[in-house]
Amino acid sequence: MANCFRLTFLAIIVFVQTGTAQIKSGPILRLGASVSFGLSNLADNQVGIGGIIGGEKMISKYFAAEAEAAYNYFTGDKAIYTDAKNKSYAIPLLAGIKYYPISNVYASLRTGGIYFLLNNMPKARATIGYGAGGGINLPQKTNRLNVQLAYTGFKYDGISRGYATLAVAIIIK
């Protein structure tokens, strides 16, 4: 029984060492542009443009910790507002975990804060935000370009609101 315990313990150590031996050192940064589409009760402006900046650090062979900030300005008015009340924007700051089932393809879950202004609001507010995303780093050997599709959501006035983002970013190692 003691030998079985020792052998199991040794196998776990070898497994952990093998799994962490391939972790790349240092953070990976990305910087790019995005197009956003309002999906659920966002605003009268349903299409947005903006920028994205993010970073990640591999914590195992398949998982990375990530942080991401973005700016999305929603345009494409469906209505005309007086007093320039057609402004709508979102600035999320989210952190989460990425799962890489393949070396350059990932899925992620995120949570954090979001600072936003919707058409009918007198001033901007901050609240808790959440999101999910998936993407691919291209080409597979060098991973210099990131293409990502993500959803960002938050609650305001008791209503869940959110938007999808398609982003293309340059990877900086």
Residue frames relative to the residue before (quaternion, step in Angstrom):
aa qw qx qy qz dx dy dz
M 1.0000 0.0000 0.0000 0.0000 0.00 0.00 0.00
A 0.6540 0.5056 -0.3146 0.4665 3.60 0.93 -0.85
N 0.6485 0.5099 -0.3255 0.4621 3.59 1.01 -0.79
C 0.6185 0.5371 -0.3349 0.4656 3.59 1.06 -0.73
F 0.6443 0.5111 -0.3117 0.4759 3.60 0.99 -0.84
R 0.6640 0.5024 -0.3008 0.4650 3.61 0.91 -0.92
L 0.6617 0.5042 -0.3036 0.4645 3.56 0.94 -0.89
T 0.6447 0.5073 -0.3145 0.4777 3.62 1.01 -0.79
F 0.6460 0.5174 -0.3076 0.4695 3.58 0.97 -0.88
L 0.6548 0.5035 -0.2996 0.4775 3.60 0.96 -0.86
A 0.6446 0.5172 -0.3190 0.4640 3.60 0.99 -0.81
I 0.6382 0.5161 -0.3255 0.4693 3.61 1.02 -0.76
I 0.6435 0.5159 -0.3212 0.4654 3.60 0.94 -0.84
V 0.6604 0.4939 -0.3066 0.4753 3.59 0.90 -0.91
F 0.6444 0.5269 -0.3177 0.4541 3.61 0.96 -0.85
V 0.6715 0.4883 -0.2961 0.4722 3.60 0.88 -0.93
Q 0.6640 0.5004 -0.3075 0.4627 3.59 0.91 -0.88
T 0.6537 0.5018 -0.3119 0.4729 3.59 0.97 -0.81
G 0.6766 0.5047 -0.2906 0.4506 3.58 0.94 -0.85
T 0.7469 0.3830 -0.2224 0.4960 3.61 1.02 -0.69
A 0.5029 0.6689 -0.4281 0.3412 3.61 1.19 -0.18
Q 0.7264 0.4393 -0.2446 0.4685 3.61 1.09 -0.60
I 0.4197 0.7022 -0.4760 0.3228 3.61 1.21 0.18
K 0.3719 -0.7151 0.5477 0.2244 3.57 -0.85 0.99
S 0.3826 -0.7201 0.5239 0.2460 3.55 -0.93 0.83
G 0.7549 0.3844 -0.2927 0.4434 3.53 -1.20 0.55
P 0.5279 -0.6363 0.4621 0.3207 3.55 -1.19 0.55
I 0.2847 -0.7061 0.6204 0.1881 3.53 -1.32 0.42
L 0.1475 -0.8056 0.5717 0.0492 3.58 -0.71 1.09
R 0.0630 -0.7795 0.6202 0.0623 3.57 -1.23 0.48
L 0.0715 -0.7796 0.6219 -0.0167 3.52 -1.15 0.82
G 0.2531 0.8043 -0.5034 0.1886 3.59 -0.69 0.99
A 0.5505 -0.5889 0.4903 0.3311 3.51 -1.40 -0.27
S 0.1337 -0.8053 0.5749 0.0560 3.55 -1.19 0.53
V 0.2002 -0.7055 0.6644 0.1442 3.50 -1.40 0.44
S 0.1242 -0.8151 0.5650 0.0325 3.58 -0.82 1.00
F 0.1602 -0.7728 0.6108 0.0632 3.52 -1.21 0.69
G 0.3869 -0.7282 0.5198 0.2232 3.58 -0.65 1.12
L 0.1578 -0.8277 0.5359 0.0536 3.58 -0.76 1.03
S 0.8378 0.0667 0.0073 0.5418 3.58 0.79 -0.92
N 0.8535 -0.2098 0.0991 0.4666 3.54 -0.53 1.30
L 0.2690 0.8037 -0.5008 0.1761 3.58 1.02 0.67
A 0.7102 -0.3360 0.2927 0.5451 3.56 0.47 -1.18
D 0.6496 -0.4711 0.3877 0.4536 3.56 -1.27 -0.14
N 0.6468 0.4661 -0.3065 0.5201 3.57 1.22 -0.39
Q 0.1550 -0.8586 0.4867 0.0441 3.57 -0.39 1.19
V 0.7358 0.3331 -0.2121 0.5501 3.63 1.20 -0.28
G 0.0310 -0.8205 0.5706 -0.0132 3.54 -0.92 0.91
I 0.2037 -0.7344 0.6297 0.1506 3.52 -1.31 0.36
G 0.1577 0.8096 -0.5539 0.1136 3.55 -1.14 0.49
G 0.4545 -0.6569 0.5288 0.2869 3.49 -1.31 -0.44
I 0.1913 -0.7764 0.5957 0.0762 3.51 -1.28 0.46
I 0.0053 0.7587 -0.6514 -0.0051 3.54 -1.15 0.71
G 0.0895 0.8151 -0.5640 0.0971 3.56 -0.87 0.90
G 0.1196 -0.7751 0.6157 0.0767 3.50 -1.32 0.27
E 0.0416 -0.7936 0.6067 0.0218 3.51 -1.20 0.54
K 0.1480 -0.7550 0.6341 0.0768 3.52 -1.30 0.48
M 0.4063 -0.7104 0.5189 0.2470 3.56 -0.70 1.08
I 0.1512 -0.7946 0.5837 0.0708 3.57 -0.93 0.95
S 0.7566 0.0068 -0.0592 0.6512 3.56 1.36 -0.12
K 0.7380 -0.4006 0.2786 0.4661 3.57 -1.26 -0.05
Y 0.7993 0.3080 -0.1327 0.4987 3.60 1.02 -0.78
F 0.7600 0.3623 -0.1873 0.5060 3.62 1.18 -0.34
A 0.0647 -0.7718 0.6319 0.0284 3.55 -1.19 0.71
A 0.3552 -0.6696 0.6011 0.2533 3.55 -1.21 0.60
E 0.0567 -0.8276 0.5584 -0.0045 3.58 -0.92 0.87
A 0.0871 -0.7354 0.6663 0.0880 3.51 -1.36 0.39
E 0.0010 -0.8131 0.5799 -0.0509 3.56 -0.99 0.84
A 0.0710 -0.7610 0.6439 0.0346 3.54 -1.09 0.82
A 0.0206 -0.7995 0.6001 -0.0137 3.56 -1.11 0.67
Y 0.1842 -0.7228 0.6460 0.1623 3.51 -1.38 0.21
N 0.0076 -0.7949 0.6055 -0.0378 3.58 -0.76 1.06
Y 0.0946 -0.7724 0.6274 0.0280 3.55 -0.70 1.14
F 0.2450 -0.8068 0.5256 0.1131 3.57 -0.52 1.20
T 0.0885 -0.7806 0.6187 -0.0046 3.55 -0.79 1.14
G 0.5979 0.5992 -0.3909 0.3614 3.59 -1.15 -0.45
D 0.0181 0.8553 -0.5165 0.0371 3.56 0.84 0.99
K 0.2622 -0.7229 0.6180 0.1636 3.52 -1.15 0.76
A 0.7766 0.2367 -0.1122 0.5730 3.57 1.24 -0.39
I 0.3822 -0.6861 0.5634 0.2563 3.55 -1.26 0.38
Y 0.1263 -0.7978 0.5884 0.0353 3.55 -0.81 1.04
T 0.3730 -0.6763 0.5775 0.2644 3.53 -1.14 0.61
D 0.8076 0.2815 -0.2118 0.4730 3.55 -1.27 0.32
A 0.5723 -0.6459 0.3622 0.3522 3.61 1.07 0.75
K 0.3387 0.7561 -0.4975 0.2572 3.60 0.99 0.77
N 0.4766 0.6570 -0.4547 0.3667 3.57 1.16 0.51
K 0.4527 0.6821 -0.4545 0.3510 3.57 1.24 0.23
S 0.1126 0.7644 -0.6272 0.0977 3.53 -1.03 0.86
Y 0.1620 0.7897 -0.5771 0.1309 3.58 -0.75 1.03
A 0.1465 -0.7623 0.6236 0.0927 3.53 -1.34 0.35
I 0.0760 -0.7723 0.6305 0.0177 3.55 -1.02 0.90
P 0.0330 -0.8245 0.5649 0.0016 3.61 -0.03 1.22
L 0.0827 -0.7284 0.6767 0.0678 3.54 -1.25 0.64
L 0.0720 0.8346 -0.5304 0.1304 3.55 -0.17 1.35
A 0.1180 -0.7577 0.6374 0.0750 3.56 -1.21 0.60
G 0.1523 0.8089 -0.5556 0.1178 3.54 -1.08 0.63
I 0.5330 -0.5989 0.4988 0.3292 3.49 -1.30 -0.48
K 0.2066 -0.7579 0.6098 0.1053 3.55 -1.09 0.85
Y 0.1783 -0.7536 0.6247 0.1001 3.53 -1.12 0.76
Y 0.1545 -0.7863 0.5964 0.0464 3.56 -0.81 1.11
P 0.1633 -0.7970 0.5725 0.1018 3.65 -0.15 1.17
I 0.7226 0.1693 -0.1090 0.6612 3.54 1.32 -0.57
S 0.6705 -0.5638 0.2957 0.3809 3.60 -1.03 0.70
N 0.8075 0.2477 -0.1491 0.5142 3.64 1.04 -0.51
V 0.6451 0.4671 -0.3219 0.5119 3.63 1.26 0.16
Y 0.0109 0.8341 -0.5494 0.0485 3.60 -0.85 0.94
A 0.1724 -0.7034 0.6737 0.1472 3.48 -1.47 0.25
S 0.0586 -0.8284 0.5570 0.0092 3.60 -0.98 0.72
L 0.1855 -0.7212 0.6554 0.1264 3.52 -1.35 0.50
R 0.0443 -0.8261 0.5601 -0.0445 3.57 -0.89 0.98
T 0.0006 0.7619 -0.6470 -0.0297 3.52 -1.31 0.40
G 0.2375 0.7666 -0.5703 0.1751 3.57 -1.18 0.46
G 0.6351 -0.5125 0.4053 0.4120 3.53 -1.05 -0.82
I 0.1127 -0.7724 0.6205 0.0756 3.53 -1.25 0.44
Y 0.1956 -0.7445 0.6326 0.0858 3.54 -1.01 0.97
F 0.0887 0.8401 -0.5189 0.1309 3.61 -0.52 1.11
L 0.1188 -0.7328 0.6635 0.0932 3.48 -1.41 0.40
L 0.1342 -0.7765 0.6126 0.0614 3.56 -0.83 1.01
N 0.7656 -0.4382 0.2262 0.4130 3.57 -1.23 0.53
N 0.8002 0.3421 -0.1646 0.4643 3.58 0.70 -1.05
M 0.5187 0.6549 -0.4159 0.3592 3.62 1.21 0.05
P 0.4425 -0.6947 0.4906 0.2844 3.61 -0.96 0.76
K 0.7974 -0.0050 0.0027 0.6035 3.62 1.14 -0.57
A 0.6167 -0.5726 0.4045 0.3582 3.54 -1.25 0.49
R 0.1671 -0.7784 0.6002 0.0771 3.55 -1.26 0.56
A 0.2822 -0.7152 0.6075 0.1996 3.52 -1.35 0.26
T 0.0787 0.7797 -0.6173 0.0692 3.56 -1.09 0.73
I 0.6378 -0.5001 0.4057 0.4225 3.56 -1.31 0.00
G 0.1187 -0.7876 0.6030 0.0439 3.54 -0.98 0.92
Y 0.1131 -0.7746 0.6189 0.0647 3.55 -1.27 0.35
G 0.0387 0.8259 -0.5620 0.0233 3.54 -1.18 0.29
A 0.1673 -0.7288 0.6521 0.1249 3.47 -1.44 0.15
G 0.0295 0.8167 -0.5750 0.0397 3.54 -1.07 0.62
G 0.1055 -0.7589 0.6365 0.0879 3.47 -1.37 0.11
G 0.0948 0.8210 -0.5573 0.0797 3.52 -1.11 0.57
I 0.2997 -0.7202 0.5966 0.1886 3.47 -1.41 -0.10
N 0.2642 -0.7288 0.6124 0.1550 3.54 -1.14 0.75
L 0.0907 -0.8279 0.5534 -0.0069 3.58 -0.70 1.12
P 0.6003 -0.2510 -0.7579 0.0477 1.66 -1.99 1.43
Q 0.7100 -0.5024 0.2836 0.4039 3.56 -1.20 0.49
K 0.6933 0.4989 -0.3006 0.4243 3.63 0.93 -0.79
T 0.8140 0.2691 -0.1341 0.4970 3.61 0.90 -0.83
N 0.2012 -0.8273 0.5033 0.1477 3.63 1.23 -0.39
R 0.2512 0.7960 -0.5076 0.2134 3.59 0.52 1.19
L 0.7590 0.2652 -0.1528 0.5746 3.60 1.25 -0.31
N 0.1633 -0.7852 0.5938 0.0647 3.55 -0.92 0.99
V 0.0627 -0.7566 0.6505 0.0240 3.57 -0.95 0.97
Q 0.0062 0.8346 -0.5434 0.0898 3.56 -0.61 1.17
L 0.1197 -0.7369 0.6605 0.0800 3.54 -1.14 0.77
A 0.0555 0.8238 -0.5561 0.0953 3.59 -0.63 1.11
Y 0.2535 -0.7120 0.6303 0.1775 3.53 -1.36 0.36
T 0.0655 -0.7716 0.6321 0.0271 3.57 -0.97 0.90
G 0.0250 -0.8198 0.5712 -0.0307 3.55 -0.82 1.01
F 0.0311 0.7665 -0.6413 0.0145 3.53 -1.32 0.39
K 0.3781 -0.7099 0.5471 0.2319 3.56 -1.28 0.28
Y 0.0829 0.7705 -0.6275 0.0749 3.56 -1.00 0.90
D 0.8338 0.0449 -0.1008 0.5409 3.58 -0.86 1.02
G 0.6801 -0.5130 0.2824 0.4412 3.57 1.04 0.76
I 0.6381 0.4971 -0.3206 0.4929 3.58 1.29 0.17
S 0.3847 -0.6949 0.5560 0.2448 3.58 -0.95 0.88
R 0.0511 -0.7929 0.6067 -0.0249 3.55 -0.88 1.03
G 0.1487 0.8178 -0.5485 0.0905 3.57 -1.11 0.49
Y 0.1675 -0.7736 0.6058 0.0798 3.50 -1.36 0.26
A 0.3701 -0.6906 0.5761 0.2330 3.53 -1.27 0.50
T 0.1435 -0.7886 0.5950 0.0593 3.55 -1.10 0.73
L 0.1368 -0.7279 0.6664 0.0862 3.52 -1.07 0.86
A 0.0091 0.8214 -0.5662 0.0673 3.56 -0.54 1.20
V 0.1207 -0.7377 0.6600 0.0746 3.51 -1.24 0.68
A 0.0293 0.8246 -0.5590 0.0814 3.56 -0.68 1.12
I 0.4340 -0.6432 0.5642 0.2820 3.51 -1.30 0.51
I 0.3169 -0.7435 0.5605 0.1805 3.59 -0.95 0.90
I 0.1225 -0.7803 0.6127 0.0264 3.55 -0.86 1.06
K 0.1260 -0.8181 0.5584 0.0550 3.59 -0.52 1.13
